[in-house]
Amino acid sequence: IDVTVPLMPPKVGRVQLPDGRSAVEALQEMLGDGVRVVSAFQNISAHHLTKLDEEVECDVLVCADGAAAADTVIALSQEIGLRAW
């Protein structure tokens, strides 16, 4: 699961995409076709995700190039009490 948000310091409100594509596309190319890479959790602050005893009231956005991989991450998200799409 890729949680990368490629922000460009010092203005962390700006995204730096590798070669005009998404970070997860670059990661998939690096890892090869034998590894499924799913992009998720970028829209949830790491601050919230580290507080395991607190409920996160946010949906998880899941992007994948295959339904089975997306379904796996959606199921994992639901197991920890999050809604995933």
C-alpha positions as CSV (number, residue, x, y, z in Angstrom):
1,I,0.0,0.0,0.0
2,D,1.5,3.3,-1.1
3,V,0.7,6.2,1.2
4,T,3.0,8.6,-0.5
5,V,2.0,12.3,-0.8
6,P,4.9,13.8,-2.9
7,L,4.9,17.3,-1.3
8,M,7.5,19.8,-2.3
9,P,9.2,21.7,0.6
10,P,9.1,24.4,1.7
11,K,5.6,24.9,0.5
12,V,4.0,21.6,1.5
13,G,0.8,22.6,-0.1
14,R,2.3,21.9,-3.5
15,V,2.6,18.4,-5.0
16,Q,5.7,17.3,-6.9
17,L,4.7,14.6,-9.4
18,P,7.5,12.4,-10.8
19,D,7.8,13.1,-14.6
20,G,4.2,14.2,-14.9
21,R,2.6,11.1,-13.6
22,S,1.6,9.8,-10.2
23,A,4.0,8.6,-7.5
24,V,2.3,5.2,-7.4
25,E,2.9,4.8,-11.1
26,A,6.6,5.4,-10.6
27,L,6.6,3.0,-7.7
28,Q,4.8,0.3,-9.7
29,E,7.4,0.7,-12.5
30,M,10.2,0.4,-10.0
31,L,8.8,-2.8,-8.4
32,G,7.7,-4.5,-11.6
33,D,4.6,-6.3,-12.7
34,G,4.9,-9.1,-10.1
35,V,4.0,-6.7,-7.3
36,R,0.6,-5.2,-6.8
37,V,0.7,-1.6,-5.7
38,V,-2.4,0.1,-4.3
39,S,-2.6,3.8,-3.5
40,A,-4.5,4.6,-0.3
41,F,-4.6,6.7,2.9
42,Q,-3.1,9.8,1.3
43,N,-6.2,11.8,2.3
44,I,-5.9,11.0,6.0
45,S,-3.4,12.8,8.1
46,A,-0.6,10.7,9.5
47,H,-1.3,12.4,12.8
48,H,-4.8,10.7,12.8
49,L,-3.5,7.3,11.7
50,T,-0.9,7.2,14.5
51,K,-3.6,7.6,17.2
52,L,-4.8,4.0,17.3
53,D,-7.1,4.5,20.2
54,E,-9.1,7.3,18.5
55,E,-11.7,6.9,15.8
56,V,-10.9,8.4,12.4
57,E,-13.9,10.0,10.8
58,C,-12.8,10.0,7.2
59,D,-13.2,7.8,4.2
60,V,-10.2,6.0,2.7
61,L,-9.8,6.6,-1.1
62,V,-8.3,3.5,-2.7
63,C,-6.9,3.5,-6.3
64,A,-5.6,0.3,-8.0
65,D,-5.2,-1.1,-11.4
66,G,-7.1,-4.3,-10.5
67,A,-10.3,-5.0,-8.6
68,A,-8.8,-7.8,-6.5
69,A,-6.0,-5.6,-5.1
70,A,-8.4,-2.7,-4.4
71,D,-10.8,-5.1,-2.7
72,T,-8.0,-6.3,-0.4
73,V,-7.1,-2.8,0.7
74,I,-10.8,-1.9,1.2
75,A,-11.2,-5.0,3.4
76,L,-8.1,-4.1,5.4
77,S,-9.4,-0.6,5.9
78,Q,-12.8,-1.8,7.0
79,E,-11.1,-4.2,9.5
80,I,-9.6,-1.2,11.3
81,G,-12.9,0.6,11.4
82,L,-12.6,2.9,8.3
83,R,-14.9,3.4,5.4
84,A,-13.1,2.7,2.1
85,W,-14.0,3.4,-1.5
